[in-house]
Amino acid sequence: MSAEVIRHVLGISGGKDSAALAVFMKNEHPEIKIEYFFTDTGSELPEVYDYLIRLEAFLGQEINRLNSERDFEYWLRKYNNFLPSVQQRWCTINMKLKPFEAWIKPTVDQGGKIISYVAIRADEDRSGYRSDTPGIEVVFPLKDANIDKAGVTHILKDAGLDLPAYYKWRSRSGCTFCFFQQKIEWVRLREEHPDKFEEAKNLEKTALSHGSPFTWSQHESLEEMSKPERIEQIKAEYDNRLQRVKNNARASKRLSPFIDESFTDCEVDEIFDIDEVYGRGEVSSSCVVCHK
Ligand code: SF4
């Protein structure tokens, strides 16, 4: 009888946690042959694609790109031109989960086992991607090793990777038009990647003209958000929040054993505050598949 096939797979989202998990596994468990994958919607941030290349150089191996057979505009038409939303996340299902399931299917069909490494940290309380499919086991090495948000940054700094460049202006990886974005992040997308902002605006216009109940951002269209007075208002609200959070942050420094003198002020701020600064909790405002 032939031995059971076991595949170890680790999804890279373009975010800091999954990158840190990949580094952690390479450093701590070099004996495990891990297959890395990135489910590419074709609409990810340019900074994400750059970071994948840097990560591949560190890992010394390729990250498999798993593409949906269809692009975002195909799926948009398929869903009656209704934009995806937190309630109707057809984008993640069709462009992230299904390509992953297709990739592992031959192994599962042949009775093999998939061990999926998911980047849930010790300071998070959520289960991550789970599958009902027999033969898939999900493991959480960062959580098991008691590694929190500061620990993740530490791992990336030590590896010479630092955080992906988009963290300077946006809090999450994922599609350029991701509806999980906060209003300040839309404003910055417009500044950082004006062509991507225009693309999102055009998709939204098409959706609204077909009766979509959703805009990308709650309660206003990107057209409305592009008005100079609205941009100023969003920036001012963000600055006020940032100031408030910074005032509280210093006192929290001692909470993580991973933070030491090698951390810059900016990095300490990012570790403690980013979710608060952007005005929401991380778990409710992101998706394990797209944003870890
Ligand atoms: S990043 Fe956002 S828009 Fe893209 S697939 Fe994930 S949830 Fe959908």
py3Dmol code that shows the C-alpha trace and the ligand (Angstrom):
import py3Dmol

protein = """\
ATOM      1  CA  MET A   1       0.000   0.000   0.000  1.00  0.00           C
ATOM      2  CA  SER A   2       1.388   3.439  -0.894  1.00  0.00           C
ATOM      3  CA  ALA A   3       2.117   5.942   1.899  1.00  0.00           C
ATOM      4  CA  GLU A   4      -0.423   8.714   2.517  1.00  0.00           C
ATOM      5  CA  VAL A   5       0.438  11.928   0.692  1.00  0.00           C
ATOM      6  CA  ILE A   6       0.654  14.899   3.056  1.00  0.00           C
ATOM      7  CA  ARG A   7       0.952  18.442   1.686  1.00  0.00           C
ATOM      8  CA  HIS A   8       1.848  21.379   3.912  1.00  0.00           C
ATOM      9  CA  VAL A   9       0.408  24.594   2.465  1.00  0.00           C
ATOM     10  CA  LEU A  10       0.665  28.208   3.623  1.00  0.00           C
ATOM     11  CA  GLY A  11      -1.367  31.018   2.110  1.00  0.00           C
ATOM     12  CA  ILE A  12       0.410  34.345   1.667  1.00  0.00           C
ATOM     13  CA  SER A  13      -2.123  37.179   1.552  1.00  0.00           C
ATOM     14  CA  GLY A  14       0.319  40.029   1.020  1.00  0.00           C
ATOM     15  CA  GLY A  15      -0.229  41.067   4.639  1.00  0.00           C
ATOM     16  CA  LYS A  16       2.305  41.082   7.438  1.00  0.00           C
ATOM     17  CA  ASP A  17       0.999  38.134   9.471  1.00  0.00           C
ATOM     18  CA  SER A  18       1.164  35.496   6.741  1.00  0.00           C
ATOM     19  CA  ALA A  19       4.587  36.811   5.667  1.00  0.00           C
ATOM     20  CA  ALA A  20       5.810  36.513   9.263  1.00  0.00           C
ATOM     21  CA  LEU A  21       4.388  33.000   9.488  1.00  0.00           C
ATOM     22  CA  ALA A  22       6.303  31.992   6.350  1.00  0.00           C
ATOM     23  CA  VAL A  23       9.523  33.402   7.837  1.00  0.00           C
ATOM     24  CA  PHE A  24       8.783  31.705  11.173  1.00  0.00           C
ATOM     25  CA  MET A  25       8.247  28.316   9.510  1.00  0.00           C
ATOM     26  CA  LYS A  26      11.431  28.619   7.459  1.00  0.00           C
ATOM     27  CA  ASN A  27      13.456  29.580  10.522  1.00  0.00           C
ATOM     28  CA  GLU A  28      11.891  27.255  13.091  1.00  0.00           C
ATOM     29  CA  HIS A  29      10.805  24.278  10.990  1.00  0.00           C
ATOM     30  CA  PRO A  30      13.116  24.007   7.981  1.00  0.00           C
ATOM     31  CA  GLU A  31      12.444  20.248   7.977  1.00  0.00           C
ATOM     32  CA  ILE A  32       8.840  20.808   6.805  1.00  0.00           C
ATOM     33  CA  LYS A  33       8.474  21.135   3.049  1.00  0.00           C
ATOM     34  CA  ILE A  34       5.921  23.902   2.719  1.00  0.00           C
ATOM     35  CA  GLU A  35       4.151  24.931  -0.474  1.00  0.00           C
ATOM     36  CA  TYR A  36       3.371  28.643  -0.433  1.00  0.00           C
ATOM     37  CA  PHE A  37       0.487  30.074  -2.405  1.00  0.00           C
ATOM     38  CA  PHE A  38      -1.046  33.442  -3.170  1.00  0.00           C
ATOM     39  CA  THR A  39      -4.583  33.634  -4.532  1.00  0.00           C
ATOM     40  CA  ASP A  40      -4.346  36.467  -7.004  1.00  0.00           C
ATOM     41  CA  THR A  41      -7.513  38.357  -7.948  1.00  0.00           C
ATOM     42  CA  GLY A  42      -5.506  40.367 -10.472  1.00  0.00           C
ATOM     43  CA  SER A  43      -6.559  43.501  -8.584  1.00  0.00           C
ATOM     44  CA  GLU A  44      -4.108  43.418  -5.694  1.00  0.00           C
ATOM     45  CA  LEU A  45      -2.042  46.422  -4.661  1.00  0.00           C
ATOM     46  CA  PRO A  46       1.211  46.911  -6.623  1.00  0.00           C
ATOM     47  CA  GLU A  47       3.007  46.958  -3.263  1.00  0.00           C
ATOM     48  CA  VAL A  48       1.710  43.449  -2.576  1.00  0.00           C
ATOM     49  CA  TYR A  49       3.199  42.083  -5.789  1.00  0.00           C
ATOM     50  CA  ASP A  50       6.537  43.751  -4.912  1.00  0.00           C
ATOM     51  CA  TYR A  51       6.491  42.252  -1.426  1.00  0.00           C
ATOM     52  CA  LEU A  52       5.842  38.755  -2.764  1.00  0.00           C
ATOM     53  CA  ILE A  53       9.045  38.976  -4.784  1.00  0.00           C
ATOM     54  CA  ARG A  54      11.027  40.059  -1.723  1.00  0.00           C
ATOM     55  CA  LEU A  55       9.499  37.274   0.331  1.00  0.00           C
ATOM     56  CA  GLU A  56      10.323  34.686  -2.330  1.00  0.00           C
ATOM     57  CA  ALA A  57      13.950  35.860  -2.229  1.00  0.00           C
ATOM     58  CA  PHE A  58      14.027  35.347   1.540  1.00  0.00           C
ATOM     59  CA  LEU A  59      12.305  31.959   1.404  1.00  0.00           C
ATOM     60  CA  GLY A  60      14.420  30.808  -1.513  1.00  0.00           C
ATOM     61  CA  GLN A  61      11.397  29.350  -3.218  1.00  0.00           C
ATOM     62  CA  GLU A  62       8.505  30.333  -5.389  1.00  0.00           C
ATOM     63  CA  ILE A  63       5.116  31.364  -4.060  1.00  0.00           C
ATOM     64  CA  ASN A  64       2.506  29.653  -6.259  1.00  0.00           C
ATOM     65  CA  ARG A  65       0.132  32.165  -7.843  1.00  0.00           C
ATOM     66  CA  LEU A  66      -3.401  30.757  -7.921  1.00  0.00           C
ATOM     67  CA  ASN A  67      -5.659  32.686 -10.253  1.00  0.00           C
ATOM     68  CA  SER A  68      -9.379  32.568 -10.602  1.00  0.00           C
ATOM     69  CA  GLU A  69     -10.283  31.480 -14.142  1.00  0.00           C
ATOM     70  CA  ARG A  70     -12.392  34.641 -14.427  1.00  0.00           C
ATOM     71  CA  ASP A  71     -11.586  38.231 -13.564  1.00  0.00           C
ATOM     72  CA  PHE A  72     -13.420  40.559 -11.226  1.00  0.00           C
ATOM     73  CA  GLU A  73     -15.536  42.125 -13.965  1.00  0.00           C
ATOM     74  CA  TYR A  74     -16.796  38.698 -15.049  1.00  0.00           C
ATOM     75  CA  TRP A  75     -17.917  37.921 -11.504  1.00  0.00           C
ATOM     76  CA  LEU A  76     -19.442  41.374 -11.121  1.00  0.00           C
ATOM     77  CA  ARG A  77     -21.644  40.729 -14.176  1.00  0.00           C
ATOM     78  CA  LYS A  78     -22.474  37.270 -12.837  1.00  0.00           C
ATOM     79  CA  TYR A  79     -23.757  38.868  -9.614  1.00  0.00           C
ATOM     80  CA  ASN A  80     -26.036  41.295 -11.461  1.00  0.00           C
ATOM     81  CA  ASN A  81     -23.436  44.057 -11.144  1.00  0.00           C
ATOM     82  CA  PHE A  82     -23.919  44.220  -7.379  1.00  0.00           C
ATOM     83  CA  LEU A  83     -20.654  45.160  -5.720  1.00  0.00           C
ATOM     84  CA  PRO A  84     -19.397  42.687  -3.124  1.00  0.00           C
ATOM     85  CA  SER A  85     -19.877  43.715   0.485  1.00  0.00           C
ATOM     86  CA  VAL A  86     -19.298  42.416   4.000  1.00  0.00           C
ATOM     87  CA  GLN A  87     -22.670  40.620   3.750  1.00  0.00           C
ATOM     88  CA  GLN A  88     -22.190  39.357   0.167  1.00  0.00           C
ATOM     89  CA  ARG A  89     -18.539  38.484  -0.145  1.00  0.00           C
ATOM     90  CA  TRP A  90     -18.702  36.735  -3.487  1.00  0.00           C
ATOM     91  CA  CYS A  91     -15.241  38.060  -4.371  1.00  0.00           C
ATOM     92  CA  THR A  92     -13.472  36.060  -1.649  1.00  0.00           C
ATOM     93  CA  ILE A  93     -15.467  32.912  -2.391  1.00  0.00           C
ATOM     94  CA  ASN A  94     -14.923  32.943  -6.148  1.00  0.00           C
ATOM     95  CA  MET A  95     -11.512  34.540  -6.426  1.00  0.00           C
ATOM     96  CA  LYS A  96      -9.732  33.303  -3.318  1.00  0.00           C
ATOM     97  CA  LEU A  97     -11.345  30.211  -1.791  1.00  0.00           C
ATOM     98  CA  LYS A  98     -12.343  28.357  -4.960  1.00  0.00           C
ATOM     99  CA  PRO A  99      -8.903  28.615  -6.618  1.00  0.00           C
ATOM    100  CA  PHE A 100      -7.367  27.313  -3.380  1.00  0.00           C
ATOM    101  CA  GLU A 101      -9.788  24.412  -3.203  1.00  0.00           C
ATOM    102  CA  ALA A 102      -9.139  23.557  -6.848  1.00  0.00           C
ATOM    103  CA  TRP A 103      -5.401  23.557  -6.148  1.00  0.00           C
ATOM    104  CA  ILE A 104      -5.628  21.036  -3.300  1.00  0.00           C
ATOM    105  CA  LYS A 105      -8.486  18.977  -4.753  1.00  0.00           C
ATOM    106  CA  PRO A 106      -6.345  16.340  -6.534  1.00  0.00           C
ATOM    107  CA  THR A 107      -4.601  15.523  -3.257  1.00  0.00           C
ATOM    108  CA  VAL A 108      -7.841  15.381  -1.271  1.00  0.00           C
ATOM    109  CA  ASP A 109      -9.559  13.302  -3.970  1.00  0.00           C
ATOM    110  CA  GLN A 110      -6.772  10.760  -3.803  1.00  0.00           C
ATOM    111  CA  GLY A 111      -7.155  10.407  -0.051  1.00  0.00           C
ATOM    112  CA  GLY A 112      -4.168  12.587   0.825  1.00  0.00           C
ATOM    113  CA  LYS A 113      -3.986  15.070   3.656  1.00  0.00           C
ATOM    114  CA  ILE A 114      -3.586  18.855   3.567  1.00  0.00           C
ATOM    115  CA  ILE A 115      -2.106  20.681   6.522  1.00  0.00           C
ATOM    116  CA  SER A 116      -2.937  24.360   6.134  1.00  0.00           C
ATOM    117  CA  TYR A 117      -0.849  26.871   8.111  1.00  0.00           C
ATOM    118  CA  VAL A 118      -2.885  29.957   9.022  1.00  0.00           C
ATOM    119  CA  ALA A 119      -1.466  33.191  10.445  1.00  0.00           C
ATOM    120  CA  ILE A 120      -3.692  33.790  13.444  1.00  0.00           C
ATOM    121  CA  ARG A 121      -1.662  35.527  16.161  1.00  0.00           C
ATOM    122  CA  ALA A 122      -1.672  34.937  19.911  1.00  0.00           C
ATOM    123  CA  ASP A 123      -3.472  38.244  20.494  1.00  0.00           C
ATOM    124  CA  GLU A 124      -6.376  37.334  18.187  1.00  0.00           C
ATOM    125  CA  ASP A 125      -9.499  35.431  18.952  1.00  0.00           C
ATOM    126  CA  ARG A 126     -10.697  33.910  15.707  1.00  0.00           C
ATOM    127  CA  SER A 127     -10.539  30.595  13.980  1.00  0.00           C
ATOM    128  CA  GLY A 128      -9.356  31.499  10.464  1.00  0.00           C
ATOM    129  CA  TYR A 129     -10.016  29.463   7.404  1.00  0.00           C
ATOM    130  CA  ARG A 130     -11.595  26.105   8.135  1.00  0.00           C
ATOM    131  CA  SER A 131     -12.876  23.628   5.661  1.00  0.00           C
ATOM    132  CA  ASP A 132     -15.610  21.067   5.993  1.00  0.00           C
ATOM    133  CA  THR A 133     -13.698  18.929   3.527  1.00  0.00           C
ATOM    134  CA  PRO A 134     -12.279  15.818   5.178  1.00  0.00           C
ATOM    135  CA  GLY A 135      -8.525  15.615   4.842  1.00  0.00           C
ATOM    136  CA  ILE A 136      -7.798  19.270   5.601  1.00  0.00           C
ATOM    137  CA  GLU A 137      -6.265  20.160   8.935  1.00  0.00           C
ATOM    138  CA  VAL A 138      -5.760  23.797   9.912  1.00  0.00           C
ATOM    139  CA  VAL A 139      -2.918  24.763  12.263  1.00  0.00           C
ATOM    140  CA  PHE A 140      -1.954  28.093  13.882  1.00  0.00           C
ATOM    141  CA  PRO A 141       1.806  28.143  14.591  1.00  0.00           C
ATOM    142  CA  LEU A 142       1.988  31.860  15.558  1.00  0.00           C
ATOM    143  CA  LYS A 143      -0.770  31.438  18.101  1.00  0.00           C
ATOM    144  CA  ASP A 144       0.828  28.260  19.458  1.00  0.00           C
ATOM    145  CA  ALA A 145       4.181  30.059  19.813  1.00  0.00           C
ATOM    146  CA  ASN A 146       2.496  32.970  21.631  1.00  0.00           C
ATOM    147  CA  ILE A 147       3.511  35.477  18.934  1.00  0.00           C
ATOM    148  CA  ASP A 148       1.481  38.677  18.940  1.00  0.00           C
ATOM    149  CA  LYS A 149       1.351  41.715  16.647  1.00  0.00           C
ATOM    150  CA  ALA A 150       4.670  43.097  17.901  1.00  0.00           C
ATOM    151  CA  GLY A 151       6.213  39.641  17.542  1.00  0.00           C
ATOM    152  CA  VAL A 152       5.153  39.558  13.904  1.00  0.00           C
ATOM    153  CA  THR A 153       6.866  42.888  13.214  1.00  0.00           C
ATOM    154  CA  HIS A 154       9.941  41.600  15.029  1.00  0.00           C
ATOM    155  CA  ILE A 155      10.106  38.509  12.831  1.00  0.00           C
ATOM    156  CA  LEU A 156       9.877  40.606   9.658  1.00  0.00           C
ATOM    157  CA  LYS A 157      12.489  43.108  10.862  1.00  0.00           C
ATOM    158  CA  ASP A 158      14.907  40.331  11.771  1.00  0.00           C
ATOM    159  CA  ALA A 159      14.441  38.814   8.320  1.00  0.00           C
ATOM    160  CA  GLY A 160      15.270  42.183   6.709  1.00  0.00           C
ATOM    161  CA  LEU A 161      11.812  42.370   5.162  1.00  0.00           C
ATOM    162  CA  ASP A 162      10.048  44.955   7.339  1.00  0.00           C
ATOM    163  CA  LEU A 163       6.378  45.622   6.712  1.00  0.00           C
ATOM    164  CA  PRO A 164       4.936  45.745   3.191  1.00  0.00           C
ATOM    165  CA  ALA A 165       5.194  49.307   1.837  1.00  0.00           C
ATOM    166  CA  TYR A 166       1.434  49.924   1.696  1.00  0.00           C
ATOM    167  CA  TYR A 167       1.267  49.947   5.503  1.00  0.00           C
ATOM    168  CA  LYS A 168       2.420  53.569   5.265  1.00  0.00           C
ATOM    169  CA  TRP A 169      -0.982  54.504   3.859  1.00  0.00           C
ATOM    170  CA  ARG A 170      -3.318  51.544   4.217  1.00  0.00           C
ATOM    171  CA  SER A 171      -3.918  48.986   6.946  1.00  0.00           C
ATOM    172  CA  ARG A 172      -4.678  45.859   4.894  1.00  0.00           C
ATOM    173  CA  SER A 173      -3.527  43.892   1.886  1.00  0.00           C
ATOM    174  CA  GLY A 174      -6.044  42.749  -0.713  1.00  0.00           C
ATOM    175  CA  CYS A 175      -7.757  44.235  -3.715  1.00  0.00           C
ATOM    176  CA  THR A 176      -7.197  47.893  -4.559  1.00  0.00           C
ATOM    177  CA  PHE A 177     -10.972  48.405  -4.306  1.00  0.00           C
ATOM    178  CA  CYS A 178     -11.562  46.288  -1.194  1.00  0.00           C
ATOM    179  CA  PHE A 179     -14.740  47.399   0.584  1.00  0.00           C
ATOM    180  CA  PHE A 180     -13.090  46.742   3.948  1.00  0.00           C
ATOM    181  CA  GLN A 181     -11.137  49.966   3.385  1.00  0.00           C
ATOM    182  CA  GLN A 182     -11.796  52.927   5.614  1.00  0.00           C
ATOM    183  CA  LYS A 183     -12.609  56.314   4.111  1.00  0.00           C
ATOM    184  CA  ILE A 184      -9.127  57.680   4.800  1.00  0.00           C
ATOM    185  CA  GLU A 185      -7.728  54.686   2.920  1.00  0.00           C
ATOM    186  CA  TRP A 186      -9.883  55.492  -0.117  1.00  0.00           C
ATOM    187  CA  VAL A 187      -8.595  59.065   0.026  1.00  0.00           C
ATOM    188  CA  ARG A 188      -5.044  57.761   0.114  1.00  0.00           C
ATOM    189  CA  LEU A 189      -5.670  55.248  -2.667  1.00  0.00           C
ATOM    190  CA  ARG A 190      -6.689  58.229  -4.764  1.00  0.00           C
ATOM    191  CA  GLU A 191      -3.365  59.900  -3.936  1.00  0.00           C
ATOM    192  CA  GLU A 192      -1.097  56.816  -4.139  1.00  0.00           C
ATOM    193  CA  HIS A 193      -2.689  55.063  -7.116  1.00  0.00           C
ATOM    194  CA  PRO A 194      -5.039  57.483  -8.899  1.00  0.00           C
ATOM    195  CA  ASP A 195      -5.551  55.031 -11.772  1.00  0.00           C
ATOM    196  CA  LYS A 196      -6.735  52.315  -9.343  1.00  0.00           C
ATOM    197  CA  PHE A 197      -9.080  54.780  -7.661  1.00  0.00           C
ATOM    198  CA  GLU A 198     -10.561  55.695 -11.047  1.00  0.00           C
ATOM    199  CA  GLU A 199     -10.988  52.019 -11.879  1.00  0.00           C
ATOM    200  CA  ALA A 200     -12.912  51.496  -8.628  1.00  0.00           C
ATOM    201  CA  LYS A 201     -15.009  54.575  -9.314  1.00  0.00           C
ATOM    202  CA  ASN A 202     -15.940  53.257 -12.758  1.00  0.00           C
ATOM    203  CA  LEU A 203     -16.862  49.823 -11.386  1.00  0.00           C
ATOM    204  CA  GLU A 204     -19.045  51.552  -8.810  1.00  0.00           C
ATOM    205  CA  LYS A 205     -20.724  53.720 -11.444  1.00  0.00           C
ATOM    206  CA  THR A 206     -21.569  50.606 -13.481  1.00  0.00           C
ATOM    207  CA  ALA A 207     -22.896  48.845 -10.374  1.00  0.00           C
ATOM    208  CA  LEU A 208     -25.051  51.790  -9.322  1.00  0.00           C
ATOM    209  CA  SER A 209     -26.460  52.187 -12.828  1.00  0.00           C
ATOM    210  CA  HIS A 210     -27.574  48.526 -12.579  1.00  0.00           C
ATOM    211  CA  GLY A 211     -29.278  49.077  -9.225  1.00  0.00           C
ATOM    212  CA  SER A 212     -26.561  47.829  -6.876  1.00  0.00           C
ATOM    213  CA  PRO A 213     -27.628  48.550  -3.283  1.00  0.00           C
ATOM    214  CA  PHE A 214     -23.976  48.927  -2.258  1.00  0.00           C
ATOM    215  CA  THR A 215     -21.337  51.562  -2.836  1.00  0.00           C
ATOM    216  CA  TRP A 216     -17.715  50.598  -2.096  1.00  0.00           C
ATOM    217  CA  SER A 217     -17.726  52.707   1.049  1.00  0.00           C
ATOM    218  CA  GLN A 218     -20.792  52.963   3.238  1.00  0.00           C
ATOM    219  CA  HIS A 219     -23.264  55.787   2.670  1.00  0.00           C
ATOM    220  CA  GLU A 220     -21.388  57.620  -0.102  1.00  0.00           C
ATOM    221  CA  SER A 221     -20.020  57.011  -3.558  1.00  0.00           C
ATOM    222  CA  LEU A 222     -16.388  57.491  -4.547  1.00  0.00           C
ATOM    223  CA  GLU A 223     -17.568  60.380  -6.699  1.00  0.00           C
ATOM    224  CA  GLU A 224     -18.913  62.116  -3.587  1.00  0.00           C
ATOM    225  CA  MET A 225     -15.804  61.199  -1.640  1.00  0.00           C
ATOM    226  CA  SER A 226     -13.606  62.857  -4.290  1.00  0.00           C
ATOM    227  CA  LYS A 227     -14.910  66.339  -3.552  1.00  0.00           C
ATOM    228  CA  PRO A 228     -12.131  68.528  -2.062  1.00  0.00           C
ATOM    229  CA  GLU A 229     -14.167  69.559   0.993  1.00  0.00           C
ATOM    230  CA  ARG A 230     -15.033  65.916   1.754  1.00  0.00           C
ATOM    231  CA  ILE A 231     -11.383  64.882   1.403  1.00  0.00           C
ATOM    232  CA  GLU A 232     -10.341  67.581   3.860  1.00  0.00           C
ATOM    233  CA  GLN A 233     -13.009  66.473   6.309  1.00  0.00           C
ATOM    234  CA  ILE A 234     -11.950  62.808   6.146  1.00  0.00           C
ATOM    235  CA  LYS A 235      -8.293  63.756   6.645  1.00  0.00           C
ATOM    236  CA  ALA A 236      -9.115  65.972   9.616  1.00  0.00           C
ATOM    237  CA  GLU A 237     -11.152  63.224  11.285  1.00  0.00           C
ATOM    238  CA  TYR A 238      -8.305  60.777  10.791  1.00  0.00           C
ATOM    239  CA  ASP A 239      -5.694  63.214  12.178  1.00  0.00           C
ATOM    240  CA  ASN A 240      -7.766  63.770  15.302  1.00  0.00           C
ATOM    241  CA  ARG A 241      -8.139  60.056  15.882  1.00  0.00           C
ATOM    242  CA  LEU A 242      -4.422  59.471  15.305  1.00  0.00           C
ATOM    243  CA  GLN A 243      -3.492  62.135  17.839  1.00  0.00           C
ATOM    244  CA  ARG A 244      -5.803  60.652  20.442  1.00  0.00           C
ATOM    245  CA  VAL A 245      -4.444  57.170  19.940  1.00  0.00           C
ATOM    246  CA  LYS A 246      -0.814  58.319  19.993  1.00  0.00           C
ATOM    247  CA  ASN A 247      -1.371  59.980  23.314  1.00  0.00           C
ATOM    248  CA  ASN A 248      -2.438  56.629  24.762  1.00  0.00           C
ATOM    249  CA  ALA A 249       0.041  54.416  22.943  1.00  0.00           C
ATOM    250  CA  ARG A 250       3.217  55.191  24.825  1.00  0.00           C
ATOM    251  CA  ALA A 251       1.826  53.816  28.046  1.00  0.00           C
ATOM    252  CA  SER A 252       1.120  50.493  26.371  1.00  0.00           C
ATOM    253  CA  LYS A 253       4.688  49.850  25.241  1.00  0.00           C
ATOM    254  CA  ARG A 254       5.434  47.480  28.059  1.00  0.00           C
ATOM    255  CA  LEU A 255       2.569  45.134  27.108  1.00  0.00           C
ATOM    256  CA  SER A 256       4.482  43.130  24.548  1.00  0.00           C
ATOM    257  CA  PRO A 257       7.714  41.317  25.370  1.00  0.00           C
ATOM    258  CA  PHE A 258       8.642  41.543  21.670  1.00  0.00           C
ATOM    259  CA  ILE A 259       9.031  45.330  21.597  1.00  0.00           C
ATOM    260  CA  ASP A 260      12.559  46.459  22.301  1.00  0.00           C
ATOM    261  CA  GLU A 261      14.820  49.405  21.515  1.00  0.00           C
ATOM    262  CA  SER A 262      15.188  48.330  17.879  1.00  0.00           C
ATOM    263  CA  PHE A 263      11.604  49.459  17.216  1.00  0.00           C
ATOM    264  CA  THR A 264      11.136  52.955  15.887  1.00  0.00           C
ATOM    265  CA  ASP A 265       8.373  55.201  17.242  1.00  0.00           C
ATOM    266  CA  CYS A 266       6.506  54.732  14.007  1.00  0.00           C
ATOM    267  CA  GLU A 267       6.593  50.952  14.298  1.00  0.00           C
ATOM    268  CA  VAL A 268       5.433  51.035  17.899  1.00  0.00           C
ATOM    269  CA  ASP A 269       2.539  53.214  16.820  1.00  0.00           C
ATOM    270  CA  GLU A 270       1.641  50.799  14.055  1.00  0.00           C
ATOM    271  CA  ILE A 271       1.722  47.768  16.306  1.00  0.00           C
ATOM    272  CA  PHE A 272      -0.541  49.114  18.961  1.00  0.00           C
ATOM    273  CA  ASP A 273      -2.725  51.478  17.178  1.00  0.00           C
ATOM    274  CA  ILE A 274      -3.464  50.790  13.611  1.00  0.00           C
ATOM    275  CA  ASP A 275      -6.911  49.338  14.148  1.00  0.00           C
ATOM    276  CA  GLU A 276      -7.865  52.044  16.560  1.00  0.00           C
ATOM    277  CA  VAL A 277      -6.382  54.735  14.350  1.00  0.00           C
ATOM    278  CA  TYR A 278      -8.387  53.506  11.408  1.00  0.00           C
ATOM    279  CA  GLY A 279     -11.452  53.460  13.565  1.00  0.00           C
ATOM    280  CA  ARG A 280     -12.423  49.816  13.902  1.00  0.00           C
ATOM    281  CA  GLY A 281     -11.450  46.492  15.378  1.00  0.00           C
ATOM    282  CA  GLU A 282      -9.319  44.203  13.246  1.00  0.00           C
ATOM    283  CA  VAL A 283     -11.463  41.084  13.432  1.00  0.00           C
ATOM    284  CA  SER A 284     -14.654  42.782  12.356  1.00  0.00           C
ATOM    285  CA  SER A 285     -12.984  44.697   9.571  1.00  0.00           C
ATOM    286  CA  SER A 286     -10.960  42.183   7.672  1.00  0.00           C
ATOM    287  CA  CYS A 287     -10.887  38.686   6.324  1.00  0.00           C
ATOM    288  CA  VAL A 288      -8.387  35.971   7.207  1.00  0.00           C
ATOM    289  CA  VAL A 289      -8.067  34.888   3.595  1.00  0.00           C
ATOM    290  CA  CYS A 290      -7.405  38.332   2.094  1.00  0.00           C
ATOM    291  CA  HIS A 291      -5.817  40.379   4.829  1.00  0.00           C
ATOM    292  CA  LYS A 292      -3.514  38.290   6.981  1.00  0.00           C
TER     293      LYS A 292
END
"""
ligand_1 = """\
8
SF4
S -9.491 41.827 -0.708
Fe -11.560 42.625 -0.350
S -12.417 42.881 -2.432
Fe -10.639 41.515 -2.630
S -11.430 39.435 -2.475
Fe -10.852 40.057 -0.408
S -12.701 40.914 0.535
Fe -13.015 40.841 -1.703
"""
view = py3Dmol.view(width=600, height=400)
view.addModel(protein, "pdb")
view.setStyle({"model": 0}, {"cartoon": {"style": "trace"}})
view.addModel(ligand_1, "xyz")
view.setStyle({"model": 1}, {"stick": {}})
view.zoomTo()
view.show()
